[in-house]
Amino acid sequence: MEKIKFITDDNKEVEFYVVEQTEINENKYLLVADSEEEEAEALILKAVEEEEKETTYEIVDDDKELDIITKVFVELLEDVEIER
């Protein structure tokens, strides 16, 4: 898995592993995990702004959008179980 670094709003650096990525209705989404372990904590991130080589991501927190994107990731990753 690819490891990527994010800078939080309070300028802290955090690393996540990209489990999968997809694009739906011209929106880019990432499924990221805090480790490569089976019981890792995962987040679904949505690209909200792209400038040159940098993209800004936000955690998907809208329940309807989260349900839809979670189903897509479950289909893409047949051997992965995602719990909310």
ABEGO torsion letter per residue (X at the ends): XBBBBBBBAAGBBBBBBBABBBBBGGBBBBBBBABABAABBBBBBBBABBBEABBBBBBBABAAAAAAAAAAAAAABAABBBBX
